[in-house]
Amino acid sequence: MKNAANTTSRREFLKTSAGLTAAAATLNLGRSAWAAGGDTIKIGMIGCGGRCTGAAMDALDADPGVKLVAMAEIFSDKLESSLTKIKAHCPDRTQVDAAHKFTGFDGYKHVIESSDVVLIACSSKFHPKYMRAAIDAGKHVFVEKPHGIDPVGVRATQEAADLARTKNLCVLSGLHNRYNPGVIETMKRIHDGAIGNIVSMEVNFLRAPYVLVERQPGWSEIEYQFRNWYHFTWLAGDDVTQSLVHSVDKACWVMHEETPLKAHGLAGRSASFGTIYGDAFDHHSVVYEYANGVKMYALCRTQKNCYGGVSDYVYGTKGRASLLNYKIQGETNWDYPGPFPSPYKEEHKALFAAIRSGKPINSGSYMANSTMVAVLGQIVCYTGNQLGWKKAISADFAFEPRDCDFKTEPPVKPGPDGNYPIAVPGVTRLIKGT
């Protein structure tokens, strides 16, 4: 059952988003006119890295009427590489001509103009901005996590999702485990009381460093940071918002979307040094505390030659559940028997089925909430201080610069030893008064 204080905090979170206009509330731009499987649905990509490339393939697999017609990426070589992979996967319905390959920082606008559904998976800093632009234009969206890397970005995502609801547009989050049948069935049993009252949760996202890009001769500093964006906090946040958010999202689901009261964390860099690692940490541990005393222990690591794995354990008064093993043990013993379809594909099937039926799905009920829980964890790790939910969600903190292009002065630069300056817990301050 939701705690009354946290229900109030959730309302305050929503209130921090700018109010929607009365005119927007009267719009009905859902594409319910699409026939069931017949008419073409045009998709466009904003970002041409591995994740958006995968999302485009999943979209093409999900519905035989889907065609890829436009792509945007600030680097032409990445666009061409992505297009080659998608064409090999689905040659007949990959129909991106030269006039619909957009490079540069305004390419997202042209993809939105050209498409019915926009797939957004690029430097995470831009996810809320591009999502809002697509919804303003009356387009359905798939948005990869994280849905903001700071409180300002998360509130922008919530506002955009709320606007999409008034316009009957679909908003699908890249938090794909919401469409994992095994997780869904395990979660139902947890919510039905199979493990009793929740006592604690342990979630882990442990792996080697992700997509490291070596600096090449001739690249400017700003180009290098955009190419290696995953490892620069002003473009990506850090690994709590990038990776651990998946596990945090499942924990939020366990708690019926109740928000934690507060969090504290331990984090830093101990094994990953050099230019290629940018200014990101290589390990984080966050403790979230809920009003009813439940605690979530959340850990992530990006170090080589270390124990790895993704796991989510929920402990209750009558047993325990392993969400990704689809297993419950204790007074009730249960194993999910299958099937085991890809949740990445299942979420896109749901998206296009919703578009064709004229019954929009909207992930706004959890996408901003789960992302903000991750952002809270990142902030407490960087600052070394405990921070409450209410203060975090209302903060005006945003990673700077908010708008940028290749002429932008990078906010961080490497020192003589090749290392970029990193946050220092106990010294770094991101929110006034913490």
Secondary structure, 3 states (H helix, E strand, C coil): CCCHHHHHHHHHHHHHCCCCCHHHHCCCCCCCCCCCCCCCEEEEEECCCHHHHHHHHHHHHHCCCEEEEEEEECCHHHHHHHHHHHHHHCCCCECCCHHHEEECCCHHHHHHHHCCEEEECCCHHHHHHHHHHHHHCCCEEEECCCCCCCHHHHHHHHHHHHHHHHCCCCEEECCHHHHCHHHHHHHHHHHCCCCCCEEEEEEEEEECCCCCCCCCCCCCHHHHHHHCHHHCHHHHCCHHHHHHHHHHHHHHHHCCCCCCCEEEEEEECCCCCCHHHCCCCCEEEEEEECCCCCEEEEEEEECCCCCCEEEEEEEECCEEEECCCCEEEECCCEECCCCCCCHHHHHHHHHHHHHHHCCCCECHHHHHHHHHHHHHHHHHHHHCCCEEHHHHHCCCCCCCCCCCCCCCCCCCCCCCCCCCCCCCCCCCCCCCCC
